[in-house]
Amino acid sequence: MARPKPRSNRLSRLIAGAGTVLLAAGLTQAVTPAATASPAGDAGRDPALLGLISRMSLEEKAGQLFVPHVYGETADTTNPADVANNQRVYGVNNGAELIRKYHLGGVIYYAWSNNVNNPEQIAGLSNGLQRAALSSGPKLPLLVTTDQEGGLIARVGPPATQFPGAMALAAGRRTGDAATAARISGTELRAIGIHSPLAPDADVNINPANPVIGIRSFGSDTKLVSRMVAAQSAGYEQAGVIASPKHFPGHGDTDVDSHLDIPEITHTREQMNSIDLPPFRAAIKSGTDMVMTGHLEVPALDPTSDSATVSRPIITGVLREQLGFDGLVVTDALDMDGLRLKYGDEEIPVRVINAGADILLKSPETKFDLQYRSVLNAVRSGTITQARLNEAVYRMLRLKKRYGVFKKPFVDESKVGDVVGTKPHLAAAQRMTDHTTTLVKNDDSLLPLSAEARSVLVTGALTAAPAEAIAKRGGTVDPLATGTNPNADRIASAVAAAKEHDLTVVTTNRATLETAKGQRDLVSALLGTGKPVIVVAVRDPYDINAFTAAPTYVATYSATPVAMESLARVLFGERSPGGKLPVSIPTADGSGELYPFGHGLSY
């Protein structure tokens, strides 16, 4: 087994302390970074890769820059719906044909594209796509990716192990847990042929109104976020998968969803250096080999207000020159509307490559061929230089070699069950989730609950998983789902049911949103029954500022079954709540602080 890249003693101790390190087979020896090399400079570069690039056609090189999605649960799918979608988007029947047509550098998996139905199927899809790549064109293996941050963002579902998301892990304050979650998750991903989880999230979420980051972030404290990002980046690499801290240069202080428009970060350069950039700096120091850009305007870093994804001052100037990063830069998805509306689908790829980014992720549906040909035309006209194209291709190939994709492109489909969702992995996920549940309010000393039999109503935004976990403790448990914005009739039904039970557990999900007034009304009505009520925020912990009269409030940061099991353990006193707020919670009008960073009760 080849030696992994050396890293700091501190991180080595951190990972060693988190458990036995499982190095991935085929991980190759590190290539010496060349942060100051010019695009055309070959000093310190791998001669074999340079030779390979010299033999590639322009079309093959351009294909290596693209990582699109494809429809189908197999590489050669004949499923009518998948074939129809592939024909509509790409003019081909399946993923194998797409790879042969465009010489792709990689693919990204999604549930909605019918890619991630179960671990064995995913492994078969990965192998099928790799066979297509290795039997055509430049015969180069694919880089296979998916969004597997944990918690809210997890494309590969059960029976794969489901880990707490970033904010939950940060509530536990254990960098060892963050590293272990990344290592185990990465090991499972590699077993099914996926090389990058496109994680961790490195954004510092200092804006409670952030519509797209929130619990995907480790929190609002830059130092805590930096420690957790470094730990997870190291953990992924120890599993032989590629960490990809995102969304550079920092998506934490936005109130605009970058899927819909381009947010503007109004931080000064000093604030960027002290708040937003340190987690990326920590990840780079820990040895990360890939960084994802955000579709963000940061005037302090680029006065032209170009989106970071297409900004040379930000990608080349800040990321590469200031932070010294010579790894692969991948864009956030290029089908996000804000970016498309500002620049246009044909112009975006050229701007991305000339800004210093290397990989074009998820072109808009029906626009892939346009973007591919846009790159070809730009190179032919000299708008993108051959040197810049070769540099981007080199970084892609270097990454594949470094992580053993050349040596081991296929996975053993018969061994998937021996790695994915094993009892030790599931136990580890539950163990670390138990450290994350945060008791914010217990004014009436309702918790812990007595063990005597009682009747419990579980209502609100999420009911099945918490009801199941609570029911294991005995008594009568009745679920009554009301959704995220219940109307007056649903609220009345819940209130009537609450009066017939000894206790109500009401779950909330982003109850502070304007579109969630029904949740706020529901909680208020339940409190008015005079019966004991426990409010549980199963996503953002900020919900308490919408109903400060609630005497008992718990934050789980996640709605996963393991989070609900941890909730039940805390409710019944089987475990003392160990989580501490990784963010501060402001008052509803934003004029003050309701609960400080680090707050959390125990018993």
C-alpha distance (Angstrom), angle and dihedral (degrees) to the residues before:
residue distance angle dihedral
M1 . . .
A2 3.77 . .
R3 3.77 120.0 .
P4 3.82 116.4 -99.6
K5 3.76 120.7 -130.2
P6 3.81 114.0 -74.9
R7 3.78 115.5 -108.2
S8 3.77 137.8 -176.0
N9 3.80 121.3 -65.3
R10 3.81 89.3 -121.0
L11 3.79 92.9 57.9
S12 3.80 91.8 42.5
R13 3.79 89.6 55.4
L14 3.81 90.5 45.2
I15 3.77 93.2 54.2
A16 3.79 94.2 40.8
G17 3.78 89.4 52.5
A18 3.78 91.5 51.7
G19 3.80 92.4 63.4
T20 3.77 141.0 -80.8
V21 3.77 111.5 -24.0
L22 3.77 115.6 -127.7
L23 3.77 109.7 -157.1
A24 3.77 114.4 -157.1
A25 3.77 118.4 -114.6
G26 3.76 112.8 -110.1
L27 3.80 97.3 25.3
T28 3.79 102.9 150.1
Q29 3.77 130.2 -143.5
A30 3.77 116.4 -83.0
V31 3.76 122.6 -94.1
T32 3.79 112.7 -130.9
P33 3.81 109.3 -105.8
A34 3.78 116.9 -116.0
A35 3.78 102.9 -165.3
T36 3.79 93.5 162.1
A37 3.79 97.5 44.6
S38 3.78 116.6 119.9
P39 3.82 118.5 -120.9
A40 3.77 89.9 -101.5
G41 3.80 95.8 40.3
D42 3.82 115.4 113.9
A43 3.81 99.0 -179.5
G44 3.79 110.9 128.9
R45 3.78 92.5 6.9
D46 3.80 128.3 129.1
P47 3.83 108.8 -92.5
A48 3.81 92.3 -155.7
L49 3.78 92.1 56.3
L50 3.79 92.3 44.5
G51 3.78 89.4 52.1
L52 3.78 91.1 49.2
I53 3.80 91.7 51.3
S54 3.81 91.3 49.3
R55 3.80 89.3 59.3
M56 3.81 95.5 48.8
S57 3.79 122.6 99.7
L58 3.78 121.6 -125.0
E59 3.80 90.1 -106.5
E60 3.81 91.6 52.6
K61 3.79 92.4 48.7
A62 3.79 92.4 49.3
G63 3.78 91.0 49.9
Q64 3.82 90.8 57.2
L65 3.81 89.9 63.4
F66 3.81 94.3 61.0
V67 3.82 128.2 83.6
P68 3.83 107.1 177.1
H69 3.79 132.2 165.3
V70 3.79 122.5 -107.9
Y71 3.78 131.5 -161.4
G72 3.79 122.5 -117.2
E73 3.79 144.3 62.3
T74 3.81 90.7 -118.6
A75 3.79 131.7 41.5
D76 3.80 92.5 -119.0
T77 3.80 97.8 36.1
T78 3.78 119.4 174.4
N79 3.81 93.4 -175.9
P80 3.84 103.3 134.8
A81 3.81 95.0 -135.3
D82 3.81 93.4 48.9
V83 3.80 92.7 45.0
A84 3.80 90.2 50.3
N85 3.80 91.8 50.5
N86 3.81 93.0 47.4
Q87 3.79 90.5 49.2
R88 3.80 91.2 48.6
V89 3.81 94.0 49.1
Y90 3.80 104.4 31.4
G91 3.79 109.5 7.9
V92 3.82 91.9 -116.4
N93 3.81 134.0 101.4
N94 3.78 101.4 -126.7
G95 3.78 148.4 -7.8
A96 3.79 95.0 -83.1
E97 3.79 91.0 57.4
L98 3.81 91.3 46.2
I99 3.81 92.2 53.7
R100 3.78 92.8 48.1
K101 3.80 91.7 47.9
Y102 3.81 97.7 49.7
H103 3.85 106.0 20.6
L104 3.80 90.2 -127.2
G105 3.77 123.5 -151.9
G106 3.78 92.8 -146.9
V107 3.79 149.1 -32.0
I108 3.80 136.5 -124.9
Y109 3.80 123.6 -139.5
Y110 3.81 127.5 -139.0
A111 3.78 135.7 173.9
W112 3.81 92.4 -128.5
S113 3.81 90.5 56.1
N114 3.82 89.7 55.1
N115 3.81 94.9 -113.4
V116 3.80 105.9 120.4
N117 3.81 110.4 47.5
N118 3.81 98.2 132.0
P119 3.82 137.3 -17.6
E120 3.80 96.9 -100.4
Q121 3.80 91.6 48.9
I122 3.81 91.3 49.0
A123 3.81 91.0 50.8
G124 3.80 89.8 51.2
L125 3.80 91.7 48.6
S126 3.81 91.1 49.8
N127 3.79 92.3 50.2
G128 3.80 92.3 46.5
L129 3.79 93.0 51.2
Q130 3.81 91.0 46.6
R131 3.80 90.7 52.1
A132 3.79 89.5 53.5
A133 3.81 91.6 49.2
L134 3.80 94.5 47.4
S135 3.79 94.2 47.8
S136 3.79 98.7 52.6
G137 3.79 143.9 45.8
P138 3.81 113.3 -9.8
K139 3.84 90.2 -6.4
L140 3.81 93.1 -127.6
P141 3.81 123.7 153.3
L142 3.79 120.6 -114.3
L143 3.78 129.0 -110.5
V144 3.81 103.4 -131.5
T145 3.80 118.2 -157.1
T146 3.79 142.0 173.2
D147 3.80 137.4 169.7
Q148 3.80 104.6 -97.1
E149 3.79 105.6 152.9
G150 3.80 93.9 142.4
G151 3.79 127.9 -116.8
L152 3.79 110.8 33.6
I153 3.82 95.5 8.8
A154 3.80 110.6 53.3
R155 3.81 117.5 130.6
V156 3.80 93.1 179.1
G157 3.78 105.1 65.7
P158 3.81 134.2 -174.6
P159 2.96 137.0 -10.0
A160 3.82 79.8 44.3
T161 3.79 109.9 82.6
Q162 3.80 112.9 -89.9
F163 3.79 113.8 -146.2
P164 3.79 130.9 -165.8
G165 3.77 115.5 -89.4
A166 3.77 123.9 -112.9
M167 3.81 99.5 -86.7
A168 3.80 91.8 47.6
L169 3.80 91.7 51.6
A170 3.78 89.9 48.2
A171 3.82 89.5 52.5
G172 3.80 86.2 59.6
R173 3.82 89.9 51.5
R174 3.83 91.6 -148.9
T175 3.78 114.1 132.5
G176 3.78 87.7 -173.7
D177 3.80 90.0 61.6
A178 3.80 90.6 49.6
A179 3.79 90.2 51.8
T180 3.80 93.4 45.5
A181 3.81 92.7 48.8
A182 3.80 89.7 52.2
R183 3.81 93.2 45.4
I184 3.80 95.2 49.6
S185 3.79 94.4 40.8
G186 3.81 89.6 47.8
T187 3.80 91.8 49.3
E188 3.80 90.5 53.3
L189 3.80 92.8 46.4
R190 3.78 92.3 50.3
A191 3.82 89.7 51.1
I192 3.82 89.8 60.5
G193 3.80 95.1 44.1
I194 3.81 101.3 -97.2
H195 3.81 115.9 134.3
S196 3.81 103.1 -173.4
P197 3.83 134.8 29.5
L198 3.82 90.7 -161.9
A199 3.80 86.9 -124.9
P200 3.01 163.2 164.7
D201 3.78 109.0 55.4
A202 3.81 106.7 -131.0
D203 3.81 97.6 -174.9
V204 3.81 118.9 124.3
N205 3.81 102.6 -135.9
I206 3.81 102.3 -147.7
N207 3.81 93.4 147.6
P208 3.84 113.4 77.6
A209 3.82 89.0 -163.7
N210 3.81 92.3 59.6
P211 3.82 102.9 135.5
V212 3.79 99.5 -164.4
I213 3.84 109.1 30.6
G214 3.81 112.5 35.4
I215 3.82 110.3 119.4
R216 3.81 90.5 13.3
S217 3.81 85.4 75.4
F218 3.80 123.8 75.9
G219 3.80 88.4 -127.2
S220 3.77 147.1 -87.7
D221 3.80 99.9 -60.0
T222 3.80 112.8 90.6
K223 3.80 94.7 -153.2
L224 3.80 93.2 50.9
V225 3.81 92.1 45.8
S226 3.81 90.8 48.9
R227 3.81 93.0 51.5
M228 3.79 93.4 47.9
V229 3.81 94.4 44.7
A230 3.80 91.5 50.6
A231 3.79 90.9 48.3
Q232 3.79 94.1 49.7
S233 3.79 93.4 44.2
A234 3.80 89.8 53.3
G235 3.81 91.6 45.3
Y236 3.78 93.2 53.3
E237 3.77 91.8 49.5
Q238 3.79 91.8 49.9
A239 3.81 86.9 57.6
G240 3.79 90.3 51.9
V241 3.79 96.2 -110.0
I242 3.77 127.0 117.5
A243 3.78 119.9 -105.3
S244 3.80 114.9 -145.3
P245 3.82 112.2 -169.4
K246 3.80 110.4 -155.3
H247 3.05 158.4 -121.2
F248 3.81 101.3 12.8
P249 3.00 127.4 -128.8
G250 3.83 89.6 15.9
H251 3.81 135.0 -69.4
G252 3.81 98.4 -165.5
D253 3.80 102.3 103.9
T254 3.79 102.0 52.5
D255 3.78 134.3 112.7
V256 3.81 94.0 -172.0
D257 3.81 124.5 83.4
S258 3.80 107.2 -124.7
H259 3.81 88.9 -148.8
L260 3.80 87.1 69.6
D261 3.81 105.8 28.3
I262 3.81 139.7 -5.2
P263 3.81 111.2 -89.6
E264 3.80 119.1 -141.5
I265 3.79 118.3 -135.4
T266 3.81 106.4 -150.5
H267 3.80 96.0 -169.1
T268 3.79 118.3 129.0
R269 3.78 118.8 -119.0
E270 3.80 88.0 -101.9
Q271 3.79 90.7 53.4
M272 3.80 91.0 48.1
N273 3.80 89.3 52.0
S274 3.80 93.6 47.9
I275 3.83 101.7 35.8
D276 3.79 114.5 20.2
L277 3.79 108.5 26.9
P278 3.85 102.1 48.3
P279 3.84 95.3 78.1
F280 3.80 90.2 53.5
R281 3.78 90.0 45.7
A282 3.82 89.4 51.6
A283 3.80 91.7 49.4
I284 3.79 92.0 49.7
K285 3.80 90.1 48.8
S286 3.80 89.3 51.3
G287 3.81 88.9 56.3
T288 3.79 105.5 -99.3
D289 3.79 113.5 171.2
M290 3.80 101.8 -162.4
V291 3.81 135.3 43.9
M292 3.81 127.5 -171.9
T293 3.79 121.3 -142.0
G294 3.80 125.9 -135.7
H295 3.79 125.9 -134.6
L296 3.82 91.8 -118.9
E297 3.77 136.6 135.6
V298 3.82 112.2 -135.5
P299 3.81 108.5 176.4
A300 3.80 92.2 -176.1
L301 3.81 89.1 63.1
D302 3.80 98.2 33.2
P303 3.83 116.3 21.4
T304 3.82 90.6 -164.0
S305 3.82 87.7 68.1
D306 3.77 92.0 -131.3
S307 3.80 112.2 162.7
A308 3.80 111.0 -95.4
T309 3.81 89.6 -116.9
V310 3.81 91.0 64.6
S311 3.82 98.4 28.0
R312 3.80 118.0 112.3
P313 3.84 92.4 -169.1
I314 3.82 89.2 56.5
I315 3.82 102.7 37.3
T316 3.78 100.0 34.3
G317 3.79 99.1 21.6
V318 3.81 102.0 42.8
L319 3.80 106.7 18.9
R320 3.77 100.1 36.9
E321 3.81 104.1 27.4
Q322 3.81 103.9 27.4
L323 3.82 97.6 36.4
G324 3.81 95.2 30.0
F325 3.80 96.6 -128.9
D326 3.80 115.5 162.3
G327 3.78 97.5 167.1
L328 3.78 130.1 103.9
V329 3.80 117.5 -59.8
V330 3.80 113.9 -154.2
T331 3.79 124.7 -171.7
D332 3.75 125.5 -126.6
A333 3.80 110.7 -109.0
L334 3.78 111.3 -52.8
D335 3.79 93.1 -147.4
M336 3.82 92.1 73.8
D337 3.78 108.5 120.9
G338 3.80 101.1 -133.0
L339 3.79 93.6 61.3
R340 3.80 93.1 42.5
L341 3.80 94.4 50.7
K342 3.79 92.8 50.8
Y343 3.79 101.0 45.1
G344 3.81 110.9 12.9
D345 3.79 127.3 -119.9
E346 3.81 96.6 -92.7
E347 3.80 95.2 50.2
I348 3.80 98.4 44.4
P349 3.84 99.7 75.0
V350 3.80 92.9 50.7
R351 3.80 92.0 49.3
V352 3.82 90.9 46.8
I353 3.80 94.8 53.2
N354 3.79 94.5 43.5
A355 3.82 90.6 48.9
G356 3.81 89.0 61.3
A357 3.81 102.6 -99.8
D358 3.78 116.5 129.1
I359 3.80 111.1 -162.6
L360 3.79 129.6 54.1
L361 3.80 109.2 -148.6
K362 3.80 123.4 -155.3
S363 3.77 108.4 -17.5
P364 3.81 115.8 -146.6
E365 3.77 114.5 -82.7
T366 3.82 112.2 -89.8
K367 3.83 89.6 11.6
F368 3.80 99.8 79.5
D369 3.80 96.0 96.0
L370 3.81 89.9 47.0
Q371 3.80 91.4 54.1
Y372 3.80 93.9 44.2
R373 3.80 91.5 52.1
S374 3.77 90.4 44.2
V375 3.81 88.8 62.4
L376 3.81 91.8 46.5
N377 3.78 92.1 50.6
A378 3.80 92.8 45.8
V379 3.81 91.7 53.9
R380 3.79 92.4 46.2
S381 3.81 90.8 50.9
G382 3.81 93.7 44.4
T383 3.81 94.1 -115.4
I384 3.81 85.5 120.5
T385 3.78 109.5 35.2
Q386 3.78 122.4 -133.2
A387 3.80 87.9 -120.9
R388 3.80 92.3 56.1
L389 3.81 91.8 46.6
N390 3.80 91.4 49.3
E391 3.79 91.2 48.4
A392 3.81 91.9 54.8
V393 3.80 92.4 46.4
Y394 3.80 90.4 47.4
R395 3.79 91.9 54.7
M396 3.81 91.0 50.0
L397 3.80 93.2 49.7
R398 3.81 92.6 42.8
L399 3.79 89.9 54.4
K400 3.79 92.1 50.3
K401 3.79 90.8 49.5
R402 3.80 94.1 44.8
Y403 3.80 91.9 54.5
G404 3.79 96.5 44.7
V405 3.80 97.6 -108.3
F406 3.80 91.2 132.2
K407 3.80 92.6 49.6
K408 3.80 97.1 40.4
P409 3.81 112.6 22.0
F410 3.81 94.4 152.0
V411 3.79 132.1 64.1
D412 3.80 128.9 -146.2
E413 3.79 103.5 -107.4
S414 3.81 91.4 -166.2
K415 3.82 91.6 60.4
V416 3.82 98.8 50.3
G417 3.81 93.1 99.5
D418 3.79 90.5 53.2
V419 3.81 90.8 61.1
V420 3.79 110.8 25.1
G421 3.80 120.0 76.4
T422 3.77 96.1 -8.7
K423 3.80 120.8 170.5
P424 3.84 93.0 -107.2
H425 3.81 90.6 50.8
L426 3.81 92.9 47.9
A427 3.79 90.8 47.2
A428 3.80 90.6 51.2
A429 3.82 91.1 51.8
Q430 3.80 91.6 51.0
R431 3.78 92.3 45.5
M432 3.79 94.2 54.0
T433 3.81 92.6 41.9
D434 3.80 88.5 56.8
H435 3.81 88.2 64.8
T436 3.80 93.8 56.0
T437 3.83 108.5 58.9
T438 3.81 108.0 109.5
L439 3.80 124.4 -153.0
V440 3.81 104.1 -153.7
K441 3.82 100.4 169.5
N442 3.81 132.7 19.0
D443 3.80 100.0 156.3
D444 3.81 95.7 151.0
S445 3.81 93.3 42.4
L446 3.79 87.9 -121.6
L447 3.79 90.9 147.4
P448 2.92 134.2 108.2
L449 3.78 94.3 43.4
S450 3.76 119.3 -136.3
A451 3.76 116.2 -105.7
E452 3.81 93.8 -124.2
A453 3.79 118.1 115.4
R454 3.80 114.1 -87.9
S455 3.77 139.3 162.6
V456 3.80 113.6 -107.6
L457 3.79 129.7 -169.1
V458 3.79 114.5 -154.6
T459 3.78 110.4 -164.0
G460 3.80 140.8 150.5
A461 3.77 133.8 63.5
L462 3.83 95.9 -20.3
T463 3.78 125.1 27.3
A464 3.81 116.3 148.3
A465 3.82 100.4 66.1
P466 3.83 97.6 42.0
A467 3.82 91.5 43.0
E468 3.79 90.5 52.5
A469 3.79 92.5 49.3
I470 3.82 93.4 47.0
A471 3.81 92.6 45.8
K472 3.80 90.1 61.3
R473 3.80 86.8 69.2
G474 3.80 93.9 60.4
G475 3.77 133.5 -110.5
T476 3.78 127.7 86.2
V477 3.80 116.0 -52.7
D478 3.79 121.9 -174.2
P479 3.82 122.6 -174.6
L480 3.80 120.6 -149.7
A481 3.78 114.5 177.4
T482 3.80 117.4 -152.5
G483 3.83 101.6 170.2
T484 3.78 129.3 -134.2
N485 3.82 96.6 -60.7
P486 3.81 109.7 24.6
N487 3.78 120.7 -169.2
A488 3.80 125.4 -131.0
D489 3.80 93.8 -88.6
R490 3.82 93.0 53.1
I491 3.78 90.7 47.2
A492 3.80 91.3 49.8
S493 3.82 90.3 50.9
A494 3.80 91.1 51.3
V495 3.81 92.5 48.0
A496 3.81 91.4 50.2
A497 3.79 90.7 49.8
A498 3.81 92.0 47.1
K499 3.79 90.8 57.0
E500 3.80 88.8 57.8
H501 3.82 94.1 53.1
D502 3.79 134.1 68.5
L503 3.80 93.7 -132.2
T504 3.79 138.9 14.7
V505 3.78 125.7 -150.6
V506 3.80 109.2 -165.7
T507 3.79 119.5 -170.9
T508 3.80 122.2 -152.5
N509 3.78 131.5 -162.5
R510 3.81 117.6 -164.5
A511 3.77 91.6 -30.0
T512 3.81 91.9 172.0
L513 3.82 93.2 70.5
E514 3.79 118.7 108.5
T515 3.80 87.6 -123.2
A516 3.82 91.7 56.1
K517 3.81 100.6 66.5
G518 3.79 88.6 122.4
Q519 3.80 90.5 62.6
R520 3.78 91.3 52.9
D521 3.79 91.4 48.3
L522 3.80 90.5 48.3
V523 3.80 93.9 53.5
S524 3.80 91.3 45.8
A525 3.80 91.9 50.4
L526 3.80 92.7 48.1
L527 3.80 91.3 50.6
G528 3.78 87.3 52.3
T529 3.81 92.4 61.4
G530 3.81 91.4 75.2
K531 3.80 89.4 -130.3
P532 3.85 119.7 122.2
V533 3.80 111.1 -86.3
I534 3.82 128.8 -169.4
V535 3.80 114.3 -163.3
V536 3.80 114.2 -153.6
A537 3.81 121.1 -170.3
V538 3.79 105.4 -151.9
R539 3.80 94.8 -174.1
D540 3.82 127.7 15.4
P541 3.82 113.4 22.8
Y542 3.82 90.9 -143.2
D543 3.82 93.4 84.9
I544 3.82 93.0 96.3
N545 3.80 91.3 74.5
A546 3.82 87.7 67.2
F547 3.82 94.1 59.2
T548 3.79 109.4 21.3
A549 3.82 90.6 165.3
A550 3.81 90.3 73.2
P551 3.83 105.6 109.0
T552 3.81 96.1 -160.5
Y553 3.80 121.4 45.9
V554 3.80 131.5 165.8
A555 3.81 129.3 -176.6
T556 3.82 120.3 -152.3
Y557 3.86 99.5 167.8
S558 3.79 88.5 -146.8
A559 3.80 142.9 54.4
T560 3.81 96.2 -148.5
P561 3.83 120.0 127.9
V562 3.82 91.1 -111.1
A563 3.81 90.1 53.5
M564 3.79 90.5 50.6
E565 3.80 91.2 48.9
S566 3.79 89.0 52.4
L567 3.80 88.7 48.9
A568 3.80 91.3 54.4
R569 3.80 91.1 48.7
V570 3.79 89.8 53.8
L571 3.80 94.5 44.2
F572 3.79 92.2 54.1
G573 3.79 96.0 40.9
E574 3.78 96.0 -111.9
R575 3.78 86.3 128.0
S576 3.76 131.4 17.7
P577 3.81 111.0 -120.2
G578 3.79 105.6 -99.7
G579 3.79 103.2 179.1
K580 3.80 123.5 110.0
L581 3.79 122.2 -161.0
P582 3.83 109.5 -94.1
V583 3.81 88.7 -163.0
S584 3.76 135.2 40.2
I585 3.81 115.4 -112.3
P586 3.80 114.1 -136.2
T587 3.76 127.8 -152.8
A588 3.79 116.0 -92.7
D589 3.81 92.5 -99.7
G590 3.81 92.3 45.2
S591 3.80 92.7 -122.6
G592 3.79 96.2 118.4
E593 3.77 147.6 -0.4
L594 3.78 121.5 -80.9
Y595 3.82 97.0 -177.0
P596 3.79 125.7 5.5
F597 3.77 129.5 -128.2
G598 3.81 107.2 -84.8
H599 3.81 96.4 29.8
G600 3.80 117.0 141.2
L601 3.80 135.3 137.4
S602 3.78 127.4 -137.7
Y603 3.80 139.6 -175.9
